[in-house]
């Protein structure tokens, strides 16, 4: 019996040592950083900032791959099915991790159970903009104008259930106005429609929308965060007119469920290293973003709360899963 116990104990030590060695060796080959949207967007930008920061520390390449489609669910589902070994990571957003579960009948993944939350990268306020053809300059004027019209105003978004769709629905409900939704394939399409006066208003992240506003192509009305943006401090928040309004965009890192905790913790520490510096904060301020690295536990709690919040918006708005 003693010999058998000895052999079992020895085997356990060997197995533990091999596991630990394998985890400590991470990364020993290329790491895929999946962006579930097209190249050139805000999510893609954060992925490349992360990959560059990781590349400076580790020898194996961190390769950004764009797997766009179905409102970001295609790329997210691809990561959910990947091997949980730390070599496939997802740059997730409110769209993929908090909204998709309630606007798609079958997004092909469980946003809560199929991923492990690693860390938040940054929060990015959305910007409420209107076509220059609309005679309003404030949130109060926009609401009054909408209520005085016989026909409802039209707003554009980058798709049903997107992070540019739900803020408009929240605004419609809180303002007590009628709006017509006109979905497009991308933010670029929405911007073109707004500039041309084909839609009256739109919500999009400040990184994308503020340059358009500065050029005079669209008119910026307010930001969707609860506090004013350090990038455009003179621009009011919607909450200053509609108390409680809060609809920011955010971007963070996820891995397939089952990814070793030691690897998750190591990557989370690297996210803090990359996004937690004053230099990065200054860089992100230029584009309207606020760095906000979190621990895995904090980020999980954050995403869970976001799912609850967006579920309530979807239910209140009467949006049927498609």
ABEGO torsion letter per residue (X at the ends): XAAAAAAAAAAAAAAAAAAAAAAAAOBABBBBBBBABBBGBAAAAAAAAAAAAAAAABABBBBBBBBBEGGGAAAAAAAAABBBAGABBBBBBAAAAAAAAAABABAGBBAAAABBBABBABBBBBBBBBBAABBBABAAAAAAAAAABABBBBBBBAEBGBAAAAAAAAAAAAAGBBBBBBBBABAAAAAAAAAAGABABBBBBAAAAAAAAAAGABBBABBABABBBAABAABBBAAAABBGBBBBBBBBBBBBBGBBAAAAAAAAAAAAAAAABAAAAAAAAAAGBBBBBBBAAAAAAAAAAAAAAAAAAAAAAGBBBX
